[in-house]
Amino acid sequence: MPENVLNGDHIDVKGANCESQDNDEETTENDVHFEPIVTLPLIEVSNNEEDETEMLKLRAKLYRYDTSNIPAEWKERGTGEVKLLRHKIKNTVRVVMRRDKTLKICANHFVTPWMELKPNCGSDRAWVWSVLADFADEQLKPELLAIRFANVENASMWKEAFEKAKKIVGSECEIYAGKNNPEQKHVESDSESSSDQREVEKVPTISAEKKDVVTTNEEKIINEITKLKVKDEDEKK
């Protein structure tokens, strides 16, 4: 018998063989590394929000009023995070909303001092407002938008932040500071012109005989005024 067995030492021959096989397998495995044919550099993608600070960000669902169909109807435009972004230098504020997963823009327009959020009929967590120029589809066009939030708290937060943005734009932005609503001016000018036209229509026409009387009366008044002026000059002398 071997001496190690007599001395009480036990040798696991099978275990030693397994370990030797594992070592052989490890040595036979090759670490293959392939160099790419073309190396592509990392490119930083800009979202055009680097010069803006975030005033508010909430999850919501956006709708637009589609007038191309008959009858006109509300259509869903996207679900995602809507943000109010204030420019650090220009003090402009814009509404930006991106869809979930695709991150495609579904709302992109500036806040103006005369925008008005109106509550949606039958809902206390939705708002409606009109936009003269929205750039979500990469072309400026007017839109009537509606936004709905998950709860009343988020809807009230949006209302407060929107009103704050209107005040900032109206007082600190050079584009709108100290200026009135151009739409209101246009409406007022149209109403004034129409009222002036109505007043002109109300003026009665004067006949030829009455015209002579009016002219003679005007001549008398002018003569009296000239006499008064002459008397004043004589008194000064």
Phi, psi and omega in degrees: 000154178291153183293324182294330177287320178295324180285356180096359178279139181242130181250124177270097184290322180294318179296322179294322178294320180296319180295322178293325178293319179296319179296322178295320180294321180295323180288332182280337180290132181252135177272097184272130180230125181250129175279135178293146180292317180238128177264124181260125179285155177287132182244129177276120181268126181267138176256011178061027178241011183291328182266015184235150176253144184275118177275324183199146175217123182219155174274139183200175175237131186251141177232155174231147181271111184267113179264359180286334178272155177238114359283163178293149184210162175278135178235140179290133181256334178164161176236131181174205181262125177258139184229148168253117185245126179255129179288137185291331184252311186280342181062027170275153178233132179230154177264122179232129177224133179242144178287153176296150176068299182283336182059023177285139184288132176241354174207131180201095180206159180275149174273131178249156183296339184257011173290147183226122174277125179245138179293142179283145183295128175078012180215136178258010178231026179222148180228151179233138176207156181255146182233131178283327185214100174254138187247027182292325180265021179062025171206138184288128177203148179288146181218150168250112188248152174224139181232138182233134182252170184288331183210174183291326181299314179295324179295319178290325176297320178295318179299313181297316180293324179293317178294323176296319178297321178298318179293320179298314181295319183290334184254330188246344180273131182295334183291321187248347186298127177073016181243150179268172179291118179294330178294318180296321178298318181296318179294318181294320179295322178294319180292322179294319179295321179292322179293321177298320180295322178295320179296321179295322180293330181285339183294124181286152178280145182256132179286170183294322181294318181291329179300319180297321180295319180295317181295320179295320177296320178296321179295320179297317181296318180297318179297319179297319180296319180295322177298318179297321180295320180296318180298320179297321180292321179295320181294325178294322179294000000 
